[in-house]
Amino acid sequence: MSELTLTVMRLGFLAVLWLFVIVAVQVIRSDLFGTRVTQRGSRREAARPQQAARQAAPPQQRQQQAPASGGRQRRGAPSKLVVSEGTLTGTTVALQGQTITLGRAHDSTIVLDDDYASSRHARIYPDRDGQWIVEDLGSTNGTYLDRSRLTTPTPVPLGAPIRIGKTVIELRK
C-alpha cells in the first residue's frame, strides 16, 4: 500500500472520529438543556384584533364573521384544545379545522418540554364528519386517551383526557 493511500485513510478515519465526537456532544447538550421553545407571539398578536372584533359584534354578525372552514361546525362540537396538566397548564389552542401537532419539535403546534414526549409525538385532526381524531405518530412512550394506549387513529370525545407523558390535553367547547 502506498504512503499516499495510507495517509488518506488516516485522515478519513480522523474525520469520521471527529464527526462522531461532534454528534455525541450535540446529543448530550440537547439532553442537558432540553429543546429551545420559540415564541410565536407575532401570529397571536395579529389574530387578537380579529377575535376582539368578532366578540364585540352582535351574535347574528358573529356567525357571519366566523372564518369559513371546510364544513359547518356541529352544535356542541369542541372549539378549543386546552392543556390541563403539565408544564404548559392553561395553554389554549383554538380549533379552526387545521391539524394540531404535539411533540418536542420546534415546528409543532404545541411544543412539549417533556422528557416522555417524542419529537413528533401525536397529532389531532378533524375528519369529514366534524369529529376530532387523535393519532399517535409512532412515539416511544405512547399516547393515551382516557387511560387507553392508542394504536390506531381514534375519535376524541369532548372532555376526554389525552395524556402524553406528564402533559394532559382536553377538547372543550
Disulfide bonds with the S-S distance in Angstrom:
none
